[in-house]
Amino acid sequence: MNNDLLFDFNVDKAAKTVYITREFNAGQSLVWDAFTNAELLDQWGAPAPMRAKTKYMNFEVGGRRFYAMISPDGQERWSVQEFTSITPKTNFKMYNAFADKDENRELPGSEWDYNFSEQNGITKVHIVIFNESFERLEKLLEGFKIGFTMTLKNLEELLTTLS
Protein backbone atom coordinates (compact mmCIF):
# COMPACT_ATOMS: atom_id res chain seq x y z
CA MET A 1 0.00 0.00 0.00
CA ASN A 2 1.25 3.45 -0.89
CA ASN A 3 1.04 5.25 2.45
CA ASP A 4 1.22 8.61 0.69
CA LEU A 5 -2.25 8.05 -0.78
CA LEU A 6 -4.98 10.03 0.91
CA PHE A 7 -7.67 8.28 2.92
CA ASP A 8 -10.05 10.47 4.86
CA PHE A 9 -13.28 9.40 6.61
CA ASN A 10 -15.34 12.07 8.40
CA VAL A 11 -18.80 12.06 9.88
CA ASP A 12 -21.02 15.08 10.42
CA LYS A 13 -23.67 13.60 12.68
CA ALA A 14 -25.73 16.80 12.77
CA ALA A 15 -25.93 16.80 8.97
CA LYS A 16 -26.43 12.99 8.87
CA THR A 17 -23.59 12.87 6.34
CA VAL A 18 -20.41 10.84 5.87
CA TYR A 19 -17.53 12.24 3.80
CA ILE A 20 -14.96 9.81 2.39
CA THR A 21 -11.98 10.71 0.21
CA ARG A 22 -9.64 8.01 -1.06
CA GLU A 23 -6.80 8.13 -3.58
CA PHE A 24 -5.76 5.23 -5.79
CA ASN A 25 -2.57 4.74 -7.77
CA ALA A 26 -4.47 4.08 -11.00
CA GLY A 27 -5.98 6.00 -13.87
CA GLN A 28 -9.39 7.60 -13.55
CA SER A 29 -10.97 5.47 -16.26
CA LEU A 30 -9.95 2.23 -14.54
CA VAL A 31 -11.11 3.42 -11.11
CA TRP A 32 -14.43 4.56 -12.64
CA ASP A 33 -14.88 1.11 -14.20
CA ALA A 34 -14.18 -0.54 -10.83
CA PHE A 35 -17.08 1.39 -9.30
CA THR A 36 -19.50 1.03 -12.22
CA ASN A 37 -18.93 -2.46 -13.66
CA ALA A 38 -20.66 -5.32 -11.83
CA GLU A 39 -17.96 -7.86 -12.68
CA LEU A 40 -15.30 -5.64 -11.12
CA LEU A 41 -17.49 -4.56 -8.18
CA ASP A 42 -18.00 -8.19 -7.22
CA GLN A 43 -14.21 -8.63 -6.96
CA TRP A 44 -13.77 -5.98 -4.27
CA GLY A 45 -17.14 -4.76 -2.97
CA ALA A 46 -17.42 -6.65 0.32
CA PRO A 47 -15.17 -6.82 3.38
CA ALA A 48 -13.43 -10.20 3.79
CA PRO A 49 -14.41 -12.86 4.56
CA MET A 50 -17.65 -11.76 2.89
CA ARG A 51 -18.01 -11.55 -0.86
CA ALA A 52 -20.22 -9.48 -3.16
CA LYS A 53 -22.58 -10.98 -5.72
CA THR A 54 -24.49 -8.81 -8.18
CA LYS A 55 -27.78 -10.30 -9.33
CA TYR A 56 -28.18 -7.59 -11.96
CA MET A 57 -26.87 -4.13 -12.73
CA ASN A 58 -28.10 -1.58 -15.24
CA PHE A 59 -25.76 1.39 -14.95
CA GLU A 60 -27.86 4.20 -16.40
CA VAL A 61 -30.01 6.95 -14.92
CA GLY A 62 -33.02 5.18 -13.42
CA GLY A 63 -31.20 1.84 -13.60
CA ARG A 64 -30.40 -0.35 -10.63
CA ARG A 65 -27.88 -2.67 -9.11
CA PHE A 66 -29.31 -5.46 -6.95
CA TYR A 67 -26.60 -7.27 -5.04
CA ALA A 68 -25.80 -9.16 -1.89
CA MET A 69 -22.90 -9.35 0.50
CA ILE A 70 -22.58 -13.02 1.34
CA SER A 71 -20.98 -14.35 4.52
CA PRO A 72 -18.85 -17.53 4.54
CA ASP A 73 -21.81 -19.46 5.98
CA GLY A 74 -24.03 -18.34 3.09
CA GLN A 75 -26.07 -15.60 4.77
CA GLU A 76 -27.02 -12.89 2.27
CA ARG A 77 -27.49 -9.17 3.00
CA TRP A 78 -29.18 -7.64 -0.05
CA SER A 79 -29.17 -4.00 -1.20
CA VAL A 80 -30.73 -2.03 -4.03
CA GLN A 81 -28.86 0.86 -5.58
CA GLU A 82 -30.80 3.13 -7.93
CA PHE A 83 -28.72 5.41 -10.15
CA THR A 84 -30.10 8.95 -10.14
CA SER A 85 -27.42 10.87 -12.06
CA ILE A 86 -24.42 9.90 -14.19
CA THR A 87 -21.73 12.11 -15.70
CA PRO A 88 -19.39 9.58 -17.35
CA LYS A 89 -15.96 9.14 -15.75
CA THR A 90 -16.43 12.01 -13.23
CA ASN A 91 -19.62 11.62 -11.15
CA PHE A 92 -22.54 9.40 -10.37
CA LYS A 93 -25.23 9.53 -7.73
CA MET A 94 -27.38 6.76 -6.36
CA TYR A 95 -29.96 5.96 -3.74
CA ASN A 96 -29.01 2.93 -1.63
CA ALA A 97 -31.29 0.85 0.58
CA PHE A 98 -31.04 -2.54 2.22
CA ALA A 99 -33.58 -5.02 0.87
CA ASP A 100 -34.76 -8.57 1.16
CA LYS A 101 -34.06 -11.22 -1.50
CA ASP A 102 -37.21 -10.10 -3.37
CA GLU A 103 -36.04 -6.46 -3.60
CA ASN A 104 -38.45 -5.13 -0.98
CA ARG A 105 -36.56 -2.14 0.36
CA GLU A 106 -35.92 -1.43 4.03
CA LEU A 107 -36.41 2.32 4.28
CA PRO A 108 -35.01 4.79 5.04
CA GLY A 109 -31.95 4.59 2.83
CA SER A 110 -29.08 6.86 1.90
CA GLU A 111 -28.03 9.08 -0.99
CA TRP A 112 -24.50 8.55 -2.33
CA ASP A 113 -22.59 11.08 -4.47
CA TYR A 114 -19.33 9.86 -6.06
CA ASN A 115 -16.81 12.26 -7.65
CA PHE A 116 -13.71 11.12 -9.54
CA SER A 117 -10.67 13.22 -10.50
CA GLU A 118 -7.14 12.38 -11.58
CA GLN A 119 -3.84 14.17 -11.20
CA ASN A 120 -0.47 12.72 -12.18
CA GLY A 121 -1.84 9.18 -12.44
CA ILE A 122 -3.45 9.30 -8.98
CA THR A 123 -7.24 9.11 -8.96
CA LYS A 124 -9.14 10.71 -6.10
CA VAL A 125 -12.61 9.41 -5.26
CA HIS A 126 -14.69 11.68 -3.05
CA ILE A 127 -17.89 10.15 -1.69
CA VAL A 128 -20.63 11.97 0.19
CA ILE A 129 -23.28 9.79 1.86
CA PHE A 130 -26.41 11.45 3.22
CA ASN A 131 -28.57 9.29 5.48
CA GLU A 132 -32.27 10.10 5.65
CA SER A 133 -32.35 9.00 9.27
CA PHE A 134 -29.99 9.91 12.10
CA GLU A 135 -30.88 6.59 13.76
CA ARG A 136 -29.87 4.68 10.61
CA LEU A 137 -26.57 6.57 10.50
CA GLU A 138 -25.86 5.84 14.18
CA LYS A 139 -26.73 2.15 13.81
CA LEU A 140 -24.50 1.63 10.78
CA LEU A 141 -21.57 3.85 11.54
CA GLU A 142 -19.02 1.78 13.44
CA GLY A 143 -19.33 -1.35 11.33
CA PHE A 144 -19.64 0.68 8.14
CA LYS A 145 -16.35 2.52 8.65
CA ILE A 146 -14.47 -0.73 9.29
CA GLY A 147 -16.14 -2.57 6.41
CA PHE A 148 -15.86 0.25 3.88
CA THR A 149 -12.19 0.77 4.76
CA MET A 150 -11.63 -2.94 4.08
CA THR A 151 -13.45 -2.84 0.75
CA LEU A 152 -11.41 0.16 -0.42
CA LYS A 153 -8.25 -1.76 0.49
CA ASN A 154 -9.61 -4.66 -1.63
CA LEU A 155 -10.09 -2.21 -4.49
CA GLU A 156 -6.54 -0.91 -4.13
CA GLU A 157 -5.22 -4.46 -4.39
CA LEU A 158 -7.45 -5.24 -7.42
CA LEU A 159 -6.31 -2.07 -9.21
CA THR A 160 -2.70 -3.17 -8.73
CA THR A 161 -3.42 -6.37 -10.63
CA LEU A 162 -5.38 -4.58 -13.39
CA SER A 163 -2.98 -1.66 -14.01
MOTA-V593419 format. One line per field, one symbol per residue. burial: b if it has 24 or more other C-alpha atoms within 12 Angstrom, else e. A space follows every 10 residues. Layout:
burial: ???
This chain:
burial: eeeeeebebe beeeebbbbb bbbbbbbbbb bbbbbbebeb bbbbbbbeeb bbbbbebebe eeebbbbbbb eeeeebbbbb bbbbebeebb bbbbbbbbbe eebeeeeebb bbbbbbbbee ebbbbbbbbb bbeeeebeee beeebeebbe bbbbbbebbe eee
